[in-house]
């Protein structure tokens, strides 16, 4: 049986760990609340942007004097045979958040293996330190790594990713762009999502060409709306990933705090039994010595 001193040290260290995990849970919970509010605030803007883009694209196609299915209204709406696909994996910069990072990393690696089996060349961009480390350890070449994106996350950070991705897609470096991230459902539930970012799949619009008047032109609007839509889509994925990270960390730290409490209870029981055994042994030795003196 371990000595009383070693058991006391384990109890003390476990209590210190419990204080840390409890504090981390509280911090993650506070940040999760703010992240949820940002997602809720962004959703109407993202939905309206998609609706306007769909309407403009539909009108541009219908007003084309020389309609041709092979020539879309905007280059980013064009579809071509997929020979090279870029996967953008969104992970966190820190650990201690359960299976949050592992799920994204496994999904990204699985997607690359499936692409390779289909004869498609897979490329990677990582957002988050944990994704970069995971892929690097497995010998996967990373085309670009965005550092510290989540620090002061705003639309400008999304624009950095957009400014790197869009020019390379336009010149044909990649035939498709896929985002892989955790979609936030609740504090205890995150869903791995594989979302095709490019080529854009514009939803069908109920609007008819006569519903809108465009100034200066549909083409000019598309030139601004399409990059805006991509920025918003990436920003939403970043917010979803950030909120999922906070939810996963809060859940993991809650479980760690409860486990620490259980461990402290078990160690305390062991300590009390060991102390009782030591006291009993000492009493027996005293009684044995007293009996020996009587003889």
C-alpha positions as CSV (number, residue, x, y, z in Angstrom):
1,X,0.0,0.0,0.0
2,X,1.4,3.5,-0.8
3,X,2.6,5.6,2.1
4,X,0.4,8.2,3.7
5,X,2.7,11.0,2.4
6,X,2.4,9.8,-1.2
7,X,-1.4,9.6,-1.0
8,X,-1.6,13.1,0.5
9,X,0.5,14.4,-2.4
10,X,-1.8,12.8,-4.9
11,X,-4.8,14.3,-3.2
12,X,-3.3,17.7,-3.2
13,X,-2.2,17.5,-6.9
14,X,-5.7,16.2,-7.9
15,X,-7.4,19.1,-6.1
16,X,-5.1,21.6,-7.9
17,X,-5.9,20.0,-11.2
18,X,-9.6,20.2,-10.4
19,X,-9.4,23.9,-9.8
20,X,-7.8,24.4,-13.2
21,X,-10.4,22.3,-15.0
22,X,-13.2,24.0,-13.2
23,X,-11.8,27.4,-14.2
24,X,-11.3,26.3,-17.8
25,X,-14.9,25.1,-17.9
26,X,-16.2,28.5,-16.7
27,X,-14.1,30.4,-19.2
28,X,-15.2,28.1,-22.1
29,X,-18.8,28.5,-21.1
30,X,-18.6,32.3,-21.1
31,X,-16.9,32.3,-24.5
32,X,-19.4,29.9,-25.9
33,X,-22.2,32.2,-25.0
34,X,-20.6,35.1,-27.0
35,X,-19.8,32.7,-29.9
36,X,-23.4,31.5,-30.1
37,X,-24.6,35.1,-30.2
38,X,-22.3,35.9,-33.1
39,X,-23.6,32.8,-35.1
40,X,-27.2,33.8,-34.5
41,X,-26.5,37.4,-35.6
42,X,-24.6,36.2,-38.8
43,X,-27.2,33.7,-40.0
44,X,-29.8,36.3,-41.4
45,X,-27.0,38.1,-43.2
46,X,-25.7,34.9,-44.7
47,X,-29.2,33.8,-45.8
48,X,-30.0,37.1,-47.4
49,X,-26.6,37.2,-49.2
50,X,-27.3,33.7,-50.7
51,X,-30.8,34.8,-51.8
52,X,-29.6,38.0,-53.5
53,X,-26.7,36.1,-55.2
54,X,-29.2,33.4,-56.4
55,X,-31.5,36.1,-57.8
56,X,-28.8,38.0,-59.6
57,X,-27.2,34.8,-61.1
58,X,-30.6,33.5,-62.3
59,X,-31.3,36.9,-63.9
60,X,-27.9,37.2,-65.5
61,X,-28.3,33.8,-67.1
62,X,-31.8,34.5,-68.4
63,X,-30.8,37.9,-69.8
64,X,-27.7,36.5,-71.6
65,X,-28.2,37.3,-75.3
66,X,-26.2,34.2,-76.2
67,X,-27.2,31.6,-73.6
68,X,-24.7,28.8,-73.4
69,X,-24.7,26.2,-70.6
70,X,-20.9,25.9,-70.7
71,X,-20.4,29.6,-70.0
72,X,-21.7,30.6,-66.5
73,X,-22.6,34.0,-65.4
74,X,-19.4,34.2,-63.2
75,X,-16.1,32.3,-63.4
76,X,-16.6,31.0,-59.8
77,X,-19.9,29.4,-60.8
78,X,-18.1,27.4,-63.5
79,X,-17.8,23.6,-63.1
80,X,-14.9,21.6,-64.6
81,X,-13.7,18.1,-64.2
82,X,-12.3,17.6,-60.7
83,X,-8.6,16.6,-60.9
84,X,-7.3,18.6,-58.0
85,X,-9.3,19.3,-54.8
86,X,-8.3,21.6,-52.0
87,X,-9.5,20.6,-48.5
88,X,-9.6,23.3,-45.9
89,X,-9.5,21.7,-42.4
90,X,-10.6,23.9,-39.5
91,X,-9.2,22.8,-36.1
92,X,-8.2,24.7,-33.0
93,X,-4.9,26.1,-31.8
94,X,-5.2,24.4,-28.4
95,X,-6.1,21.0,-27.1
96,X,-8.1,19.8,-24.0
97,X,-11.3,19.9,-26.0
98,X,-12.2,16.2,-26.2
99,X,-12.5,14.7,-29.7
100,X,-13.0,18.1,-31.4
101,X,-9.7,18.1,-33.3
102,X,-9.4,14.4,-33.8
103,X,-12.8,14.2,-35.6
104,X,-11.9,17.0,-38.1
105,X,-8.4,15.5,-38.7
106,X,-9.7,12.0,-39.3
107,X,-12.4,13.3,-41.6
108,X,-9.8,15.3,-43.6
109,X,-7.5,12.4,-43.9
110,X,-10.3,10.1,-44.9
111,X,-11.5,12.5,-47.6
112,X,-7.9,12.7,-49.0
113,X,-7.7,8.9,-49.1
114,X,-11.0,8.6,-50.9
115,X,-9.9,11.3,-53.4
116,X,-6.7,9.5,-54.0
117,X,-8.6,6.2,-54.6
118,X,-10.7,8.0,-57.2
119,X,-7.6,9.4,-59.0
120,X,-8.0,12.9,-57.6
121,X,-5.1,14.9,-56.4
122,X,-5.7,16.1,-52.8
123,X,-4.3,19.4,-51.4
124,X,-4.6,20.8,-47.9
125,X,-4.9,24.2,-46.2
126,X,-5.1,24.1,-42.4
127,X,-6.6,26.6,-40.1
128,X,-5.6,25.8,-36.6
129,X,-2.4,24.4,-35.1
130,X,-3.8,21.0,-34.3
131,X,-4.7,20.2,-37.9
132,X,-1.3,21.2,-39.2
133,X,0.5,19.1,-36.6
134,X,-1.7,16.0,-37.3
135,X,-1.2,16.2,-41.1
136,X,2.5,17.0,-40.9
137,X,3.1,14.0,-38.6
138,X,1.5,11.7,-41.3
139,X,3.7,13.1,-44.1
140,X,0.9,15.1,-45.7
141,X,2.1,18.2,-47.6
142,X,0.3,21.4,-46.7
143,X,-0.1,24.1,-49.3
144,X,-0.7,26.8,-46.7
145,X,-1.3,27.2,-43.0
146,X,-3.2,30.2,-41.6
147,X,-1.8,31.1,-38.2
148,X,-3.7,32.5,-35.2
149,X,-6.9,33.0,-37.2
150,X,-9.1,32.7,-34.1
151,X,-7.4,35.5,-32.2
152,X,-9.8,38.5,-32.6
153,X,-11.9,36.6,-35.2
154,X,-13.7,38.9,-37.5
155,X,-14.6,39.2,-41.2
156,X,-11.0,40.4,-42.0
157,X,-9.7,37.0,-41.0
158,X,-12.1,35.3,-43.3
159,X,-11.0,37.7,-46.1
160,X,-7.4,36.5,-45.6
161,X,-8.5,33.0,-46.4
162,X,-10.7,34.2,-49.3
163,X,-7.8,36.2,-50.8
164,X,-5.6,33.1,-50.8
165,X,-8.2,30.6,-52.1
166,X,-10.1,32.5,-54.9
167,X,-7.2,33.6,-57.1
168,X,-5.8,30.1,-57.1
169,X,-9.1,28.6,-58.0
170,X,-9.6,31.1,-60.8
171,X,-6.3,30.3,-62.5
172,X,-7.1,26.6,-62.2
173,X,-4.7,25.5,-59.4
174,X,-7.7,23.6,-57.9
175,X,-10.9,22.3,-59.4
176,X,-12.9,22.3,-56.1
177,X,-12.6,23.7,-52.6
178,X,-14.1,21.8,-49.7
179,X,-14.4,23.0,-46.1
180,X,-14.1,20.4,-43.3
181,X,-15.2,21.7,-39.9
182,X,-17.3,21.1,-36.8
183,X,-20.8,22.5,-37.1
184,X,-22.1,23.7,-33.8
185,X,-25.3,22.1,-32.7
186,X,-25.2,22.4,-28.9
187,X,-22.6,22.5,-26.1
188,X,-22.4,18.7,-26.1
189,X,-23.0,18.1,-29.8
190,X,-20.9,19.0,-32.8
191,X,-21.4,17.6,-36.3
192,X,-18.5,17.1,-38.7
193,X,-19.4,18.9,-41.9
194,X,-17.9,18.7,-45.3
195,X,-19.1,21.7,-47.3
196,X,-18.2,22.4,-50.9
197,X,-17.2,26.0,-51.1
198,X,-16.2,26.2,-54.8
199,X,-17.5,25.9,-57.4
200,X,-20.4,27.8,-56.0
201,X,-23.7,26.0,-56.0
202,X,-26.3,28.7,-56.2
203,X,-29.7,27.8,-54.9
204,X,-32.6,28.3,-57.3
205,X,-34.4,31.6,-56.8
206,X,-38.2,32.1,-56.9
207,X,-37.6,35.6,-58.3
208,X,-38.2,36.3,-61.9
209,X,-36.0,38.7,-64.0
210,X,-38.7,41.4,-63.8
211,X,-38.6,41.5,-60.0
212,X,-35.3,43.4,-59.9
213,X,-33.7,46.3,-61.7
214,X,-29.9,46.1,-61.7
215,X,-27.5,49.0,-61.8
216,X,-24.9,49.0,-63.3
217,X,-25.3,45.4,-64.4
218,X,-25.8,41.8,-63.3
219,X,-22.2,41.0,-64.1
220,X,-20.9,43.9,-62.0
221,X,-23.0,42.8,-59.1
222,X,-21.9,39.2,-59.4
223,X,-18.3,40.4,-59.4
224,X,-18.9,41.8,-55.9
225,X,-21.5,39.4,-54.6
226,X,-19.6,36.2,-55.3
227,X,-16.5,37.1,-53.3
228,X,-18.7,38.5,-50.5
229,X,-20.7,35.2,-50.4
230,X,-17.4,33.2,-50.1
231,X,-16.2,35.5,-47.3
232,X,-19.4,35.1,-45.4
233,X,-19.4,31.3,-45.9
234,X,-15.9,31.0,-44.6
235,X,-16.6,33.4,-41.7
236,X,-19.7,31.3,-40.7
237,X,-17.6,28.1,-40.8
238,X,-15.0,29.8,-38.6
239,X,-17.6,30.9,-36.1
240,X,-19.2,27.4,-36.1
241,X,-15.8,25.9,-35.5
242,X,-15.0,28.3,-32.7
243,X,-18.3,27.8,-31.0
244,X,-17.9,24.0,-31.3
245,X,-14.4,24.2,-29.8
246,X,-15.7,26.1,-26.8
247,X,-18.6,23.7,-26.4
248,X,-16.3,20.7,-26.6
249,X,-13.8,22.2,-24.2
250,X,-16.6,23.0,-21.7
251,X,-17.9,19.5,-21.9
252,X,-14.4,17.9,-21.6
253,X,-13.5,20.1,-18.6
254,X,-16.8,19.4,-16.9
255,X,-16.1,15.6,-17.3
256,X,-12.5,16.2,-16.0
257,X,-13.7,18.1,-13.0
258,X,-16.2,15.4,-12.1
259,X,-13.5,12.7,-12.6
260,X,-11.2,14.6,-10.3
261,X,-13.9,14.8,-7.7
262,X,-14.4,11.0,-7.9
263,X,-10.6,10.4,-7.7
264,X,-10.3,12.7,-4.6
265,X,-13.0,10.7,-3.0
266,X,-11.3,7.4,-3.7
267,X,-7.9,8.7,-2.6
268,X,-9.4,10.1,0.6
269,X,-10.9,6.7,1.4
270,X,-7.6,5.0,0.7
271,X,-5.8,7.5,2.9
272,X,-8.2,7.1,5.8
273,X,-7.9,3.3,5.6
274,X,-4.1,3.5,5.5
275,X,-4.1,5.9,8.4
276,X,-6.5,3.7,10.4
277,X,-4.3,0.7,9.7
278,X,-1.2,2.6,10.8
279,X,-2.9,3.8,14.0
280,X,-4.1,0.2,14.7
281,X,-0.6,-1.1,14.2
282,X,0.9,1.5,16.5
283,X,-1.7,0.6,19.2
284,X,-0.9,-3.1,18.9
285,X,2.8,-2.4,19.2
286,X,2.1,-0.3,22.4
287,X,-0.1,-2.9,23.9
288,X,2.4,-5.6,23.0
289,X,5.2,-3.7,24.6
290,X,3.1,-3.1,27.8
291,X,2.2,-6.7,28.0
292,X,5.9,-7.7,27.6
293,X,6.9,-5.3,30.5
294,X,4.3,-7.0,32.8
295,X,6.0,-10.4,32.3
